[in-house]
Amino acid sequence: MRRQLATIRSEGIAFDDEEAFSGLSCVAVPILGPSGRPVAALSVAGATGRLDTRAQAPALRRVSYAASRAFARARAGLATRAPLTVAS
């Protein structure tokens, strides 16, 4: 388990391939605060066979990066009213 957690930390993404529940797959990424430590997380879950977690990983990473930047800006008092956009 320690080795798996180390991999998750180094890759910045976690996959659950029916480990919690049969028939359910998940992928999760952290939202990082200004210090680089996780302050929240984003997760996508779906039926195994209908959700390709590896295929969803790049998009979820982009959303995580954008949310982390927005969080850091808000904490620094630089928040704007512009909507959060994520490049595809």
Residue frames relative to the residue before (quaternion, step in Angstrom):
aa qw qx qy qz dx dy dz
M 1.0000 0.0000 0.0000 0.0000 0.00 0.00 0.00
R 0.6341 0.5308 -0.3404 0.4476 3.61 0.96 -0.78
R 0.6368 0.5210 -0.3236 0.4673 3.56 1.01 -0.78
Q 0.6442 0.5147 -0.3144 0.4703 3.59 1.00 -0.82
L 0.6589 0.4938 -0.3106 0.4750 3.62 0.95 -0.81
A 0.6252 0.5279 -0.3380 0.4650 3.59 1.03 -0.71
T 0.6400 0.5153 -0.3161 0.4742 3.58 1.02 -0.78
I 0.6381 0.5213 -0.3191 0.4683 3.58 0.96 -0.86
R 0.6586 0.5072 -0.3087 0.4623 3.59 0.92 -0.88
S 0.7106 0.4641 -0.2745 0.4520 3.57 0.82 -0.95
E 0.7238 0.4201 -0.2458 0.4892 3.61 1.02 -0.73
G 0.3584 -0.7692 0.4656 0.2513 3.58 1.22 -0.41
I 0.7161 0.3391 -0.2392 0.5613 3.57 1.17 0.51
A 0.1538 -0.7843 0.5959 0.0787 3.57 -1.10 0.71
F 0.1609 -0.7704 0.6125 0.0734 3.54 -1.05 0.84
D 0.0910 -0.7510 0.6519 0.0528 3.54 -1.11 0.76
D 0.0425 -0.8095 0.5850 -0.0280 3.55 -0.33 1.28
E 0.8010 -0.2935 0.1080 0.5105 3.53 0.19 1.41
E 0.3622 0.7396 -0.4962 0.2748 3.60 1.10 0.59
A 0.7130 0.4232 -0.2541 0.4980 3.58 1.03 -0.76
F 0.8004 -0.0211 0.0631 0.5958 3.56 0.92 -0.98
S 0.5089 -0.6290 0.4931 0.3198 3.55 -1.02 0.76
G 0.8051 0.2659 -0.2080 0.4878 3.56 -0.89 0.95
L 0.7035 0.4164 -0.2592 0.5143 3.61 1.28 0.00
S 0.0631 -0.7796 0.6230 0.0113 3.55 -0.88 1.03
C 0.0799 -0.8038 0.5895 0.0007 3.56 -1.07 0.78
V 0.0765 -0.7371 0.6664 0.0816 3.51 -1.35 0.41
A 0.0247 -0.8174 0.5747 -0.0315 3.59 -0.92 0.90
V 0.0941 -0.7690 0.6312 0.0382 3.54 -1.22 0.68
P 0.4726 -0.6800 0.4773 0.2940 3.59 -1.13 0.56
I 0.2836 -0.6404 0.6690 0.2487 3.50 -1.41 0.32
L 0.2133 -0.8195 0.5243 0.0896 3.55 -0.55 1.17
G 0.4007 -0.6871 0.5544 0.2449 3.52 -1.14 0.73
P 0.7551 -0.3969 0.2702 0.4464 3.57 -1.29 0.06
S 0.6698 0.4971 -0.2996 0.4631 3.59 1.13 -0.59
G 0.5378 -0.6278 0.3994 0.3964 3.57 1.28 -0.20
R 0.5702 0.5722 -0.3877 0.4440 3.57 1.29 0.08
P 0.5649 -0.6140 0.4233 0.3530 3.61 -1.04 0.67
V 0.1178 -0.7839 0.6069 0.0576 3.56 -1.04 0.87
A 0.7719 0.0164 -0.0009 0.6355 3.57 1.29 -0.32
A 0.2236 -0.7658 0.5812 0.1607 3.57 -1.28 -0.06
L 0.2464 -0.7150 0.6314 0.1717 3.51 -1.33 0.45
S 0.0194 -0.8029 0.5953 -0.0245 3.54 -0.96 0.86
V 0.1184 -0.7459 0.6507 0.0786 3.52 -1.17 0.71
A 0.0184 -0.7995 0.5996 -0.0315 3.55 -0.85 0.99
G 0.1311 0.7913 -0.5903 0.0902 3.52 -1.13 0.63
A 0.6955 -0.4598 0.3504 0.4267 3.48 -1.34 0.13
T 0.4879 -0.6396 0.5107 0.3034 3.54 -0.91 0.95
G 0.7336 0.3565 -0.2853 0.5033 3.55 -0.88 0.93
R 0.7363 0.3235 -0.2082 0.5567 3.57 1.21 -0.49
L 0.7405 0.3047 -0.1844 0.5699 3.58 1.21 -0.48
D 0.1670 -0.7628 0.6193 0.0820 3.55 -0.68 1.12
T 0.2816 -0.8093 0.4905 0.1590 3.57 -0.03 1.30
R 0.6350 0.5268 -0.3421 0.4497 3.61 0.99 -0.71
A 0.6574 0.5044 -0.3090 0.4669 3.60 1.02 -0.72
Q 0.6818 0.4847 -0.2805 0.4707 3.61 1.11 -0.66
A 0.4964 0.7106 -0.4023 0.2945 3.59 1.20 -0.47
P 0.6742 0.4912 -0.3416 0.4330 3.68 0.74 -0.82
A 0.6595 0.4931 -0.3152 0.4718 3.61 0.94 -0.81
L 0.6610 0.4984 -0.3165 0.4632 3.59 0.93 -0.82
R 0.6109 0.5367 -0.3466 0.4675 3.60 1.07 -0.65
R 0.6485 0.5134 -0.3209 0.4614 3.61 0.96 -0.84
V 0.6520 0.4980 -0.3134 0.4782 3.59 0.96 -0.83
S 0.6331 0.5331 -0.3255 0.4571 3.59 0.98 -0.81
Y 0.6580 0.5071 -0.3061 0.4649 3.57 0.92 -0.91
A 0.6720 0.4927 -0.2967 0.4666 3.59 0.89 -0.93
A 0.6636 0.4933 -0.3057 0.4721 3.60 0.95 -0.83
S 0.6293 0.5277 -0.3340 0.4627 3.59 1.02 -0.76
R 0.6459 0.5072 -0.3139 0.4764 3.59 0.98 -0.84
A 0.6600 0.5032 -0.3082 0.4650 3.60 0.92 -0.89
F 0.6366 0.5235 -0.3256 0.4633 3.59 0.99 -0.82
A 0.6639 0.5033 -0.3030 0.4628 3.57 0.91 -0.93
R 0.6490 0.5077 -0.3202 0.4674 3.60 0.98 -0.81
A 0.6507 0.5135 -0.3185 0.4598 3.58 0.95 -0.83
R 0.6562 0.5071 -0.3095 0.4652 3.58 0.98 -0.83
A 0.6956 0.4560 -0.2656 0.4875 3.57 1.12 -0.67
G 0.5091 -0.6632 0.4083 0.3664 3.58 1.30 0.01
L 0.5427 0.6278 -0.3883 0.4008 3.55 1.23 0.45
A 0.3153 0.7736 -0.5021 0.2237 3.58 1.22 0.27
T 0.1771 -0.7642 0.6124 0.0980 3.51 -1.10 0.74
R 0.5457 -0.6089 0.4571 0.3500 3.52 -1.28 0.14
A 0.4425 0.6900 -0.4591 0.3425 3.57 1.28 -0.02
P 0.5106 -0.6530 0.4574 0.3219 3.60 -0.98 0.76
L 0.5165 -0.6094 0.5106 0.3180 3.51 -1.24 0.61
T 0.0360 -0.7946 0.6060 0.0028 3.59 -0.73 1.04
V 0.1754 -0.7621 0.6183 0.0786 3.48 -1.18 0.72
A 0.3766 -0.7220 0.5346 0.2261 3.57 -0.73 1.05
S 0.3040 -0.7638 0.5402 0.1798 3.55 -1.00 0.78
